[in-house]
Amino acid sequence: MKISLGLLASAMGNRSRSEEDLATILYAHSMIRSAPLTESYSKSLRSVGSFSLDTLRALDAERGALDAADIAAIARNMTDPHSTGNERAVCASEYPDFDGRCNHESNAGQPMNHYGRILPAEYCGRSGAPRCSSAGSALPNPRDLSLYLKGIANQKVNDKTTHFLNIAGHLNKFITHTLVQTPDRSSSGRCSCAFSEHCVNWNVSDDPVFAGVNCMFITRSAVTVIDQDGEVVPEQLNQLTGTIQAGNIYGFSELHARALRLPGSPFLETQDHTHGIYIPSTAQIDAKDSEFRQFTRRFRLPGGLNERNYQPMFSGDNRVLENPILGSWHILYHRLHNLIAQEIIDADSSLDMDFVFNEARKFNIAIMQKMVYEEMVPALFGSSLDKFDNGSLRASDSPIDQSKDRTGPVIFNEFAAAAFRYGHSQQPQTIVTKDIRYREQSVDPVEENFFDPHVLIQQGPGAICRGAATLQGLATGPAFGDSVLHNLFKPATGDFGIDLFAINIARGRDHGLAPHQKYLKEFQNDPECRNLYNGWGGMRPEWNRMVREQYRNKAEDVDLYIGLLMEEHIAGASIGPTGLCIIGKQFKTLKTQDRWFYENREFWNNDAKFEQVKKLDLATIMCLAFGDTDKVPDMPFIADGFRLDGKTRKMVSCSGLRNRLDLSDQYGEPETTTEEPTEPPTEPPTEPPTEPPTEPPTEPPTEPPTDAPTDAPTDAPTKRPDEEPICDFDPEERIVDCSNRKFDSFSLELMAQRLHITHAYPVDVRVHGGVERRQVKSDAVRTIIFSGNPGLKNSDKATFFRAMREFHFCRTLDIRNTNLNISKAEIRTSLTQIKQSFV
């Protein structure tokens, strides 16, 4: 959505709205449409866009005969910057390329591929004008439709899923931002209330909210041209790879990933904040290399939204700060990469740093995909998951062989421009944060937090995610909340923003999406989808009235997006059958056609890594990434009381989840490790006790315990466990003081074993003028002092981290005057619970 400032006045009536406010809105909207591309891809976009529009104009003028196959081949070559061979790299066999090359021989899975279609496009004329009615007349005004439906449709609370899953900017948007980003036409920028082939506009001069504005508009999407049954047809372009390969975290090119990576290490760049490590600022990235500014310039925040002038943050996708929960998702997976990298180094510090980075990225991709297919998709479909294609979206317990006849991944236009936007209707009015005990911490209007990182910085990603995982938004339907119906991208000094519902309606027409009734008819006989319609309640009660009063009584003209929102939900699901069919087809395609899908046997070089990923659900990675979180809902996407697959959700302690990430078997020396216990310890306390519990010492066993942890060496020490150094404990300050105790490799291993088995450690406590030997529970400790132990060497680093991870609520660590050689950055990434360290 673009406009030149010189033409602002033509879109405004009495100019009661400042040019700065309108410029802010337009900049924000154009920002979400402009991916941080490399120069080669940007050039490809400009070339194919210009060529395609010239071709379509020739069609419209009927000048000469155009061979569809030849025209499509020319356009296809333009969208591949590697087609000349100058930049073509050798395909890696172990890891996915950042830009998706080598996913498929057809170049499917690369940026600048066009969208696919389930049903053929329906434009108004050969040149690709936005869809019109079946009679060739204009369709209803998008803003009139959104206001009309707001007036006649009832809003209901979502009783199935939480904010964390559905609403605009949460998981749906986070996953969308690794799949799709449709560019605007680069030759435009001159939208106004007058007609333009580059724009779709609608009148709002009598609008009850948008006072002083004559019209609103979108810039049309950039297109290429394809051969459709011998006809030249426009098709929109995707700037991203169209795969779930965490491009929103790492970027979509080798150069972008290099900008994000900490030089000489396997870690991603970070910056320190009160609430832990955050993704880096654009200033940090610019300081590394001026070449990276081709990416960072796309992350500049609109001043009218970011009124406190916070530094923009840099990630793989430039929409990272579109709202606070989206930013929290980025921080979660950013931290998770560094945690996994540290875990691999802990298992074998001699590994090559490039290898560690690539392995951590691969794990991160698999964890993201698993979350989508084993938590997000089941939450959306509910008890109707098996109705789609006989349950083909269900997870597999073991790696599967991918078909050799796959055609490569593709994103359906119906998915990107309609079906997966269902969550926009679930947007509530507020963002709520919660503290470590899940008490309400802050409440902020959604409309004040678009592209404004203030809540993210002040409250922290953990508090934001705790709030989102325990609150419910609106149920999917045709009545949007005011935060996006009137106030999307509302500037700090403005009275209103823009209408997201109207934009979605207009965008579907811009893309030539066929009307809703054609999909409904098609899918009722579709072998993958027909079972979704069994027992379906049909359209909402307001349907007939809307068709009569808005669409001239022609149901065949109703826009796909409106039709999807007007369907009654099927049993247990969050939307109706037609939307579920489109979404199901999309995720089936990604599952079966993406070379780098986590269940694909060729994704892994051993099954143990696959089994490790299967242990890591969203609850676990929340505990791993958010050190200030002590307990989480075991099904963060599911609302309280809603039953999914026979289970309702409950709160679980992070203490029992954090040890699920253990890569010592995958990367450690196999001859020096024993088998991992199959079950974690019984559930420890969900919160640190208010008084540090201590117990009298028990008689230690005379032999080493038989159920030693996996990372205990097979030649483990056979000395009595009480021969390790005894530390002092201050019950009031909850400090364990192990300084100057002559710790060495042997005694540190004993400490790690005891903590893993008993969750306690022997300490001396001063009482009544004397000293008493007790056992302090690891969850009671807030500070650990290890200074003055030169016997601890760098080779003990992995064991030290293993021992320290048992102190789940420890916040301060002192390791000065040791030979561990551990940096603060390593502590932040490996021991996420530690907030202050002395090295």
C-alpha positions in Angstrom: 0.0 0.0 0.0 2.0 3.0 -1.3 1.4 6.6 -2.1 3.7 9.5 -2.9 3.5 12.3 -0.4 2.8 14.8 -3.1 -0.5 13.1 -3.8 -1.6 12.7 -0.2 -4.0 15.7 -0.4 -6.0 14.0 -3.2 -6.8 11.1 -0.9 -7.8 13.4 2.0 -10.8 15.7 2.3 -10.3 18.6 4.7 -6.8 17.4 5.6 -7.8 16.9 9.3 -5.3 14.1 9.3 -1.7 15.1 9.1 0.5 14.1 6.2 2.9 12.5 8.8 0.2 10.2 10.1 -0.9 9.0 6.7 2.7 8.6 5.6 3.3 6.4 8.7 0.4 4.1 7.9 1.5 3.8 4.3 5.1 3.1 5.2 4.1 0.4 7.7 1.9 -1.3 5.1 4.6 -1.1 2.4 7.2 -2.4 4.9 5.3 -5.7 5.4 5.3 -6.2 1.6 9.0 -5.5 0.9 11.3 -8.5 1.8 15.0 -7.9 2.6 16.2 -9.3 -0.7 19.7 -9.5 -2.1 20.4 -7.2 -4.9 20.2 -10.0 -7.4 16.7 -11.0 -6.4 15.6 -7.4 -6.3 16.8 -6.9 -9.8 14.9 -10.1 -10.9 11.7 -8.7 -9.3 12.0 -5.4 -11.2 12.7 -7.1 -14.5 9.9 -9.7 -14.4 7.4 -7.2 -13.1 8.1 -4.8 -16.0 8.1 -7.6 -18.6 4.9 -9.1 -17.3 2.9 -5.8 -17.2 4.1 -5.0 -20.8 2.9 -8.5 -21.8 -0.5 -8.0 -20.2 -1.0 -4.6 -21.8 -0.3 -6.2 -25.2 -2.9 -8.8 -24.4 -5.4 -6.2 -23.5 -4.8 -4.3 -26.7 -4.8 -7.7 -28.6 -1.6 -6.7 -30.4 -0.3 -9.7 -32.2 -0.2 -13.4 -31.3 1.7 -14.3 -28.1 3.0 -17.8 -27.6 2.1 -18.6 -24.0 4.8 -21.2 -23.5 7.6 -18.9 -24.8 6.4 -15.9 -22.8 6.2 -18.0 -19.6 9.7 -19.4 -20.2 11.1 -15.9 -20.5 9.5 -14.8 -17.3 10.6 -17.9 -15.5 14.2 -17.2 -16.4 13.9 -13.6 -15.2 12.8 -14.7 -11.7 15.9 -17.0 -11.3 19.0 -14.8 -10.6 21.1 -18.0 -11.0 19.9 -18.8 -14.4 23.1 -17.6 -16.1 25.1 -19.9 -13.9 27.3 -17.2 -12.5 26.0 -17.6 -9.0 25.0 -21.3 -9.1 26.5 -23.1 -6.2 27.1 -26.8 -5.7 24.1 -28.3 -4.0 24.9 -29.3 -0.4 23.8 -32.8 0.6 23.5 -32.3 4.4 21.8 -29.0 4.9 19.1 -26.9 3.2 20.3 -23.8 1.4 19.2 -20.5 2.8 17.6 -19.4 -0.5 16.0 -22.8 -1.2 18.1 -23.7 -4.2 18.5 -27.5 -4.7 15.2 -28.2 -3.0 13.9 -29.4 -6.3 15.3 -29.5 -9.9 12.5 -27.3 -11.0 13.7 -24.5 -8.7 10.6 -25.0 -6.5 11.4 -23.8 -3.0 13.4 -20.7 -4.1 12.4 -17.1 -3.8 10.5 -15.4 -6.7 8.5 -18.5 -7.6 4.9 -17.7 -8.4 2.0 -19.1 -6.4 0.1 -22.2 -7.3 -3.7 -22.4 -7.6 -6.3 -24.9 -6.5 -8.9 -23.4 -8.9 -8.0 -21.2 -11.9 -7.8 -17.5 -11.4 -10.8 -15.3 -12.2 -9.7 -11.8 -13.3 -11.9 -9.2 -14.9 -10.5 -9.3 -18.4 -7.4 -10.8 -20.1 -5.0 -8.2 -18.6 -5.6 -9.4 -15.1 -7.8 -6.6 -13.6 -9.2 -7.4 -10.1 -12.1 -9.9 -10.0 -15.5 -8.4 -10.8 -19.0 -9.9 -10.4 -20.3 -12.6 -12.7 -22.2 -9.9 -14.6 -19.0 -7.9 -15.1 -20.0 -5.2 -12.7 -18.1 -3.9 -9.6 -18.2 -6.0 -6.4 -19.3 -4.4 -3.1 -17.1 -1.8 -1.5 -14.7 -3.7 0.8 -15.1 -1.1 3.7 -18.9 -1.2 3.4 -18.7 -5.0 3.7 -16.5 -5.0 6.8 -18.7 -2.4 8.6 -21.9 -4.3 7.5 -20.7 -7.6 8.9 -19.5 -5.9 12.1 -23.1 -4.7 12.5 -24.9 -8.0 11.9 -22.6 -10.7 13.2 -22.1 -11.6 16.8 -18.6 -11.9 18.2 -17.9 -14.9 20.4 -15.0 -15.8 22.7 -12.8 -18.5 21.3 -13.3 -21.5 23.6 -10.9 -23.8 21.7 -7.5 -22.2 21.4 -5.5 -19.4 22.9 -4.0 -16.1 21.7 -0.7 -17.8 21.2 -2.0 -19.8 18.2 -4.5 -17.8 16.3 -4.6 -14.1 16.4 -2.9 -11.9 13.9 0.8 -11.7 14.7 1.0 -14.9 16.8 1.9 -18.3 15.5 -0.1 -18.2 12.3 1.7 -15.0 11.3 5.1 -16.2 12.6 4.8 -19.3 10.3 3.4 -17.2 7.5 6.5 -15.1 7.7 8.7 -18.0 6.8 6.4 -19.1 4.0 5.2 -16.0 2.1 5.7 -12.3 1.4 4.0 -10.9 -1.7 5.7 -7.8 -3.2 4.0 -4.7 -4.5 4.4 -3.6 -8.1 7.7 -1.7 -8.2 6.5 0.6 -11.0 3.7 2.0 -8.9 3.8 4.4 -5.9 1.2 6.8 -7.4 -2.0 5.5 -5.8 -4.7 8.1 -5.3 -8.5 8.2 -5.5 -8.3 8.2 -9.3 -8.3 5.0 -11.3 -4.9 3.3 -11.8 -4.0 -0.1 -13.2 -1.5 -0.4 -10.3 -4.1 0.2 -7.5 -7.3 -1.0 -6.0 -9.2 1.8 -4.2 -12.5 2.2 -2.5 -14.5 5.2 -1.3 -14.7 6.0 2.4 -15.8 9.7 2.1 -18.9 9.0 4.3 -17.2 6.6 6.7 -18.2 6.9 10.4 -14.6 6.5 11.6 -12.3 7.6 8.8 -13.2 11.3 9.0 -11.6 13.5 6.4 -10.4 10.7 4.1 -11.9 10.2 0.7 -10.6 6.8 -0.2 -8.5 3.9 0.9 -6.5 1.7 -1.4 -3.9 -1.0 -1.9 -1.0 -1.2 -4.3 -1.6 -4.2 -6.5 0.7 -7.2 -6.1 3.6 -7.8 -8.4 3.0 -10.6 -11.0 4.8 -12.8 -13.4 3.1 -14.4 -16.4 2.4 -18.2 -16.7 1.1 -20.5 -19.4 -2.3 -21.8 -18.3 -3.7 -24.2 -20.9 -2.2 -22.1 -23.7 -3.3 -18.8 -22.3 -1.0 -16.1 -20.8 -2.2 -15.5 -17.3 -0.8 -13.2 -14.6 0.2 -14.9 -11.3 1.5 -13.3 -8.1 5.1 -13.8 -6.9 6.4 -15.0 -3.6 9.5 -13.3 -2.3 10.3 -16.1 0.1 11.0 -19.8 -0.3 7.5 -21.1 0.5 8.9 -23.6 2.9 9.1 -24.0 6.7 12.9 -23.7 7.0 13.1 -21.0 9.6 14.0 -18.3 7.0 12.3 -15.8 9.3 15.1 -16.5 11.8 18.1 -17.0 9.5 17.2 -15.0 6.4 16.7 -16.2 2.9 20.2 -15.8 1.5 23.7 -16.8 2.6 24.6 -13.1 3.0 21.6 -12.4 5.2 22.5 -15.4 7.4 26.1 -14.2 7.6 24.8 -10.8 8.8 23.0 -12.6 11.7 25.8 -14.9 12.7 28.4 -14.0 15.3 31.7 -14.1 13.4 33.9 -17.1 14.2 31.3 -18.9 16.2 28.2 -21.1 15.8 26.0 -18.5 17.5 23.5 -15.9 16.3 24.2 -12.3 17.2 22.4 -11.0 20.3 22.1 -7.9 22.4 21.6 -7.8 26.2 18.4 -6.6 27.8 16.9 -6.6 31.3 14.9 -9.7 30.3 17.7 -11.7 28.8 19.3 -11.8 25.4 17.3 -10.3 22.5 17.8 -10.4 18.7 20.4 -7.9 17.6 19.8 -4.3 16.6 20.3 -3.1 13.1 23.1 -0.8 14.3 25.0 -3.9 15.5 24.7 -5.4 12.0 25.6 -2.2 10.2 28.7 -1.9 12.3 29.9 -5.3 11.1 29.9 -4.6 7.3 28.3 -1.9 5.2 27.2 -4.7 2.7 24.6 -5.7 5.2 22.8 -2.4 4.9 20.9 -3.7 1.9 19.0 -5.8 4.5 18.9 -3.6 7.5 17.3 -0.7 5.7 14.2 -2.8 5.3 13.9 -3.0 9.1 13.6 0.7 9.8 10.6 1.3 12.1 8.0 4.0 11.2 8.6 6.9 13.5 4.9 7.6 14.0 4.5 4.1 15.5 7.9 3.8 17.3 7.5 7.1 19.0 10.0 6.3 21.8 12.6 5.8 19.0 13.8 2.3 20.0 16.5 0.8 17.8 15.1 -1.5 15.2 15.8 -5.2 15.7 17.2 -7.4 13.0 16.1 -11.0 12.2 15.5 -13.1 9.1 12.2 -11.3 8.3 11.6 -7.6 8.4 8.1 -7.9 9.9 9.7 -9.1 13.2 8.4 -6.2 15.3 4.9 -5.9 13.7 3.6 -6.7 17.2 5.1 -7.8 20.5 4.0 -11.5 20.4 5.5 -11.9 16.9 8.8 -10.4 18.3 8.7 -12.8 21.2 8.4 -15.8 18.8 11.5 -14.5 17.0 13.4 -14.2 20.3 12.3 -17.7 21.3 13.7 -19.4 18.2 16.8 -17.1 18.1 17.7 -18.2 21.7 16.9 -21.8 20.9 19.5 -21.8 18.1 22.1 -20.6 20.5 21.1 -23.1 23.2 21.3 -26.0 20.7 24.7 -24.8 19.4 26.0 -24.7 23.0 24.6 -28.1 23.7 26.5 -29.5 20.8 29.7 -27.8 21.9 29.2 -29.1 25.4 29.1 -32.6 23.9 32.3 -32.1 21.9 34.1 -28.8 22.0 36.5 -29.9 19.2 33.8 -29.8 16.5 34.1 -27.3 13.6 32.1 -24.1 14.3 30.5 -24.2 10.8 29.4 -27.7 11.5 27.9 -26.7 14.8 26.0 -23.8 13.3 24.6 -25.9 10.5 23.5 -28.7 12.9 21.9 -26.2 15.3 20.0 -24.6 12.4 18.9 -28.0 11.2 17.6 -28.9 14.6 15.8 -25.5 14.9 14.1 -26.0 11.5 12.9 -29.5 12.6 11.6 -28.2 15.9 9.7 -25.5 14.2 8.2 -28.0 11.7 7.3 -30.4 14.5 5.5 -27.6 16.4 3.5 -26.8 13.3 2.5 -30.4 12.4 2.2 -31.9 15.9 0.7 -28.9 17.8 -0.6 -26.1 15.5 -2.4 -28.2 12.9 -4.0 -30.5 15.4 -5.2 -27.4 17.5 -6.7 -25.9 14.3 -8.5 -29.0 13.1 -9.4 -30.4 16.6 -11.3 -33.6 16.5 -11.8 -33.3 12.8 -8.1 -33.8 11.9 -8.6 -37.3 10.6 -11.4 -36.2 8.4 -8.9 -34.5 6.1 -7.3 -37.1 3.7 -7.8 -39.9 6.1 -5.5 -38.4 8.7 -2.5 -37.8 6.4 -1.4 -34.8 8.5 -0.9 -36.9 11.6 2.7 -37.1 12.8 4.8 -40.2 12.2 6.6 -41.9 15.1 9.6 -42.7 12.8 11.3 -41.2 9.7 9.4 -41.9 6.5 10.6 -42.3 2.9 9.6 -39.4 0.7 8.2 -40.1 -2.8 10.8 -39.9 -5.6 8.1 -38.4 -7.8 7.6 -35.3 -5.8 7.1 -32.1 -7.8 8.5 -29.6 -5.3 6.9 -27.3 -2.7 4.4 -24.7 -3.8 2.3 -22.2 -1.9 -1.3 -21.9 -3.0 -2.6 -18.4 -3.7 -5.9 -19.3 -1.9 -3.9 -20.2 1.2 -1.8 -17.0 1.3 -4.4 -14.5 0.2 -7.5 -15.9 2.0 -7.6 -19.1 4.1 -4.6 -18.6 6.4 -5.8 -15.1 7.2 -8.6 -16.5 9.2 -6.7 -15.6 12.4 -7.1 -11.9 11.7 -10.7 -12.1 12.8 -9.6 -13.4 16.2 -7.6 -10.3 17.2 -8.5 -9.1 20.7 -8.3 -5.5 21.9 -5.4 -6.0 24.3 -2.0 -7.6 24.9 -1.7 -9.0 28.4 1.6 -9.9 30.0 1.9 -12.2 33.1 4.6 -12.7 35.7 6.4 -15.9 36.7 3.3 -16.9 38.8 0.9 -16.0 36.0 -0.4 -12.9 37.7 -1.5 -10.1 35.4 1.4 -7.8 34.9 0.4 -5.3 32.2 -2.5 -4.7 29.8 -1.9 -2.6 26.6 -4.1 -1.8 23.7 -3.2 -3.8 20.5 -3.6 -0.7 18.4 -0.8 1.0 20.2 1.7 -1.7 19.6 2.1 -2.2 15.9 5.8 -1.8 15.0 6.4 -0.5 18.5 8.8 -2.7 20.6 8.0 -0.9 23.9 6.1 -3.8 25.6 8.6 -6.3 24.3 11.4 -4.4 25.9 9.7 -3.3 29.1 7.9 -6.6 29.9 10.1 -9.2 28.1 9.2 -12.1 25.8 8.6 -14.5 28.6 5.9 -12.4 30.2 4.3 -11.8 26.8 4.2 -15.5 25.9 2.8 -16.4 29.3 0.0 -14.0 28.8 -0.7 -15.2 25.2 -0.7 -18.8 26.3 -3.3 -18.4 29.0 -5.8 -16.0 27.4 -8.4 -16.5 24.7 -9.3 -14.2 21.8 -12.3 -14.0 19.6 -13.7 -17.0 17.7 -13.2 -17.0 13.9 -16.0 -15.1 12.2 -16.9 -12.1 10.0 -16.9 -9.5 12.7 -13.4 -8.0 13.3 -12.3 -6.3 16.5 -11.8 -2.6 16.4 -8.0 -3.0 16.8 -7.8 -4.1 13.2 -11.1 -3.0 11.8 -10.4 0.7 12.4 -6.9 0.9 13.9 -4.4 -1.2 12.1 -1.1 0.8 12.1 -2.7 3.7 13.9 0.0 6.3 14.5 0.6 7.5 18.1 -0.7 10.9 17.2 -3.5 9.7 14.9 -7.2 9.0 15.5 -7.4 5.9 13.5 -5.5 3.5 11.3 -6.8 1.3 8.4 -9.2 -1.6 8.0 -7.5 -5.0 7.7 -10.7 -6.8 6.8 -11.2 -4.4 3.8 -7.6 -4.9 2.8 -8.0 -8.7 2.8 -11.2 -8.5 0.7 -9.5 -6.2 -1.8 -6.4 -8.4 -1.9 -8.3 -11.5 -2.8 -9.9 -9.7 -5.7 -6.5 -8.3 -6.8 -5.2 -11.9 -6.9 -8.2 -13.1 -8.9 -9.3 -15.6 -6.3 -12.4 -17.5 -7.5 -15.6 -16.9 -5.5 -16.3 -18.9 -2.4 -19.2 -21.0 -3.9 -16.9 -22.5 -6.5 -14.5 -23.8 -3.8 -17.4 -25.1 -1.7 -18.8 -27.1 -4.7 -15.4 -28.4 -5.7 -14.3 -29.5 -2.2 -17.6 -31.3 -1.4 -16.6 -33.9 -4.0 -12.8 -33.7 -3.4 -11.4 -37.0 -2.1 -9.1 -35.3 0.4 -11.8 -32.9 1.8 -15.3 -34.4 1.3 -15.4 -35.9 4.8 -14.9 -32.5 6.3 -18.5 -31.6 5.2 -20.1 -34.6 6.9 -22.3 -33.3 9.6 -21.4 -29.7 8.8 -24.0 -27.1 9.8 -23.8 -25.0 6.6 -23.4 -21.2 6.5 -24.0 -18.8 9.4 -27.5 -17.4 10.0 -26.5 -14.0 8.6 -25.5 -15.5 5.3 -28.7 -15.1 3.3 -29.2 -11.6 4.5 -25.7 -10.6 3.6 -26.0 -12.1 0.1 -29.3 -10.3 -0.5 -28.3 -6.9 0.8 -24.6 -6.8 -0.3 -24.2 -9.1 -3.3 -27.5 -8.3 -5.1 -28.8 -11.8 -4.1 -26.0 -13.5 -6.0 -24.2 -16.0 -3.7 -22.0 -17.0 -6.7 -20.3 -13.6 -6.4 -19.4 -13.7 -2.7 -15.6 -13.3 -2.1 -13.7 -16.4 -1.0 -12.4 -14.7 2.2 -15.9 -13.6 3.3 -17.4 -17.0 2.5 -14.7 -18.7 4.6 -15.5 -16.6 7.6 -19.2 -17.1 7.2 -19.0 -20.9 7.4 -20.2 -22.6 10.6 -17.2 -24.3 12.2 -17.0 -28.0 12.0 -16.9 -30.1 15.1 -13.9 -29.4 17.3 -12.3 -27.1 14.7 -11.6 -23.3 14.7 -13.1 -22.7 11.2 -15.4 -24.2 8.6 -14.7 -27.0 6.1 -13.7 -25.0 3.1 -11.0 -23.1 4.9 -9.8 -26.3 6.5 -9.6 -28.0 3.1 -7.4 -25.2 1.7 -5.1 -25.2 4.8 -5.0 -29.0 4.8 -4.0 -29.2 1.2 -1.3 -26.6 1.8 0.3 -28.4 4.7 0.0 -31.7 3.0 1.9 -30.3 0.0 4.6 -28.9 2.3 4.9 -32.2 4.1 5.2 -34.3 1.0 7.0 -32.0 -1.5 9.6 -30.2 0.6 12.9 -32.1 0.5 13.8 -30.7 3.9 10.9 -31.9 6.0 11.7 -33.2 9.4 10.0 -36.6 9.0 11.8 -37.3 5.7 14.4 -40.0 6.3 16.9 -38.1 4.2 16.7 -35.1 6.5 18.7 -36.9 9.2 21.9 -38.9 9.2 20.8 -40.9 12.2 17.5 -41.7 13.8 18.7 -40.5 17.2 18.5 -36.9 16.1 14.9 -37.4 14.9 14.0 -39.0 18.3 15.5 -36.0 20.1 13.4 -33.6 18.2 10.3 -35.6 19.0 10.9 -35.0 22.7 10.8 -31.2 22.2 7.3 -29.7 22.2 6.4 -26.0 22.6 6.1 -26.2 26.4 9.7 -27.5 26.5 11.2 -24.9 24.2 9.4 -22.1 26.2 11.1 -23.4 29.3 14.4 -23.6 27.5 14.3 -20.2 25.9 12.6 -18.2 28.8 14.8 -18.5 31.9 12.3 -16.4 33.9 9.6 -19.1 33.4 9.1 -21.8 36.0 6.0 -23.5 34.7 4.0 -23.6 31.5 0.8 -25.1 30.1 1.6 -28.4 28.6 -0.5 -27.6 25.5 0.0 -23.8 25.1 -2.3 -23.5 22.1 -5.3 -25.2 23.7 -7.8 -23.3 25.8 -8.6 -24.3 29.4 -11.3 -27.0 29.4 -11.1 -27.8 25.7 -10.4 -31.5 25.1 -8.0 -32.5 22.3 -7.2 -36.1 21.5 -8.7 -37.0 24.9 -6.6 -34.6 26.9 -7.1 -31.2 28.5 -4.2 -29.0 29.3 -2.5 -28.6 32.7 0.3 -26.6 34.1 3.7 -28.4 34.3 7.0 -27.5 35.9 9.9 -26.4 33.7 12.2 -28.3 36.0 10.9 -31.6 34.5 11.2 -30.3 30.9 14.5 -28.5 30.6 16.5 -31.7 30.6 14.8 -33.0 27.5 17.4 -31.2 25.4 20.4 -33.5 25.6 22.6 -34.0 22.6 25.5 -35.8 24.3 24.5 -39.1 22.6 24.4 -37.5 19.2 27.7 -35.6 19.4 29.6 -36.9 22.3 32.1 -39.7 22.3 30.0 -42.9 22.2 32.6 -45.1 23.9 32.6 -42.9 27.1 28.9 -42.5 27.6 26.2 -44.7 28.9 22.6 -45.0 27.8 20.2 -42.2 28.4 17.4 -42.9 30.9 14.1 -43.1 29.0 12.1 -41.1 31.5 12.9 -37.8 33.2 12.9 -37.6 37.0 9.6 -37.3 38.7 8.1 -33.9 38.6 9.9 -31.4 40.9 8.3 -28.4 42.5 6.7 -26.0 40.0 7.9 -23.0 42.0 10.9 -22.4 44.2 10.0 -22.9 47.9 9.6 -19.9 50.0 11.9 -21.3 52.6 15.0 -23.3 51.4 14.2 -26.9 52.3 17.1 -28.7 53.8 17.2 -32.3 54.9 19.5 -34.2 57.2 22.2 -36.1 55.3 21.4 -39.7 54.4 23.9 -42.5 54.5 25.6 -42.5 51.1 25.7 -45.7 49.1 28.9 -47.6 49.1 28.8 -48.2 45.3 28.1 -45.7 42.5 24.4 -45.5 41.6 23.3 -47.9 38.9 21.0 -45.4 37.2 23.7 -42.9 36.5 22.8 -40.2 34.0 23.5 -40.6 30.3 26.4 -38.2 30.3 28.2 -40.0 33.2 31.3 -41.7 31.8 31.3 -45.5 31.9 34.5 -45.3 34.0 32.7 -43.1 36.5 34.4 -42.5 39.8 33.8 -45.2 42.4 34.7 -43.0 45.4 32.0 -42.4 48.0 29.8 -39.5 46.9 30.3 -37.7 50.2 34.0 -37.3 49.3 33.3 -34.4 46.9 33.9 -31.0 48.4 31.2 -29.7 50.7 29.9 -26.2 50.1 28.5 -23.6 52.5 24.9 -22.5 52.3 23.3 -19.3 53.5 19.6 -20.0 54.0 18.5 -16.4 54.1 20.3 -15.3 50.9 20.0 -18.8 49.3 23.7 -18.7 48.4 25.7 -21.9 47.8 29.4 -20.9 48.4 31.7 -23.4 46.7 34.7 -21.0 46.5 38.2 -22.3 47.3 37.1 -25.9 47.7 39.7 -27.5 45.5 37.1 -28.7 42.9 38.6 -30.6 40.0 37.3 -32.8 37.1 36.6 -35.8 39.4 34.7 -33.9 42.1 32.7 -31.8 39.6 31.6 -35.1 37.9 30.5 -36.4 41.3 28.5 -33.2 41.9 26.8 -33.4 38.6 25.8 -37.0 39.2 24.4 -36.3 42.7 22.4 -33.3 41.5 21.0 -35.3 38.5 19.9 -38.2 40.7 18.9 -36.5 44.0 18.2 -32.9 43.0 20.1 -31.9 46.2 23.7 -31.3 47.4 25.5 -31.6 50.7 26.2 -28.3 52.4 27.3 -26.9 55.7 24.8 -24.5 57.3 25.6 -22.3 60.3 23.1 -22.7 63.1 23.2 -21.6 66.7 26.8 -20.8 66.7 27.8 -24.1 65.1 27.8 -25.9 61.7 25.3 -28.5 60.6 25.6 -30.8 57.6 22.5 -30.8 55.5 21.2 -31.5 52.0 20.0 -28.3 50.1 17.5 -28.9 47.3 18.8 -27.5 44.0 15.6 -25.6 43.4 16.2 -23.6 46.6 19.4 -22.0 45.3 19.5 -18.5 44.0 23.3 -17.8 43.9 26.3 -20.1 43.3 29.9 -19.1 43.9 32.6 -21.2 42.4 35.5 -18.7 42.4 38.9 -19.7 43.5 38.9 -23.3 42.1 41.8 -23.3 39.7 41.5 -27.1 39.4 38.5 -26.6 37.2 39.8 -26.5 33.6 38.3 -25.7 30.2 38.0 -29.4 29.5 35.5 -29.5 32.4 33.1 -27.0 30.7 30.5 -29.6 29.5 30.4 -31.2 33.0 30.1 -27.8 34.7 27.2 -26.7 32.5 25.5 -30.1 33.2 25.8 -29.5 36.9 24.7 -25.9 36.8 21.6 -26.7 34.7 20.2 -28.6 37.7 19.9 -25.3 39.7 16.7 -24.2 37.8 16.1 -21.1 39.9 19.7 -19.9 40.2 20.0 -16.3 39.0 23.7 -15.4 39.8 26.9 -17.3 39.1 30.5 -16.5 40.0 33.3 -18.5 38.4 36.2 -16.0 38.8 39.7 -17.3 39.4 39.0 -20.7 37.7 40.5 -22.1 34.5 37.1 -22.8 32.9 37.5 -20.0 30.4 33.7 -19.5 30.0 32.4 -16.2 28.6 29.3 -14.4 29.7 27.8 -15.0 26.2 28.3 -18.8 26.7 26.6 -18.6 30.1 23.6 -16.6 28.6 23.1 -19.2 25.9 23.8 -22.4 27.9 22.4 -21.4 31.3 19.3 -19.4 30.4 18.2 -19.1 34.1 21.3 -17.1 35.0 20.7 -13.3 34.9 24.1 -12.1 36.4 27.5 -13.7 36.0 31.0 -13.0 37.1 33.8 -14.5 35.0 
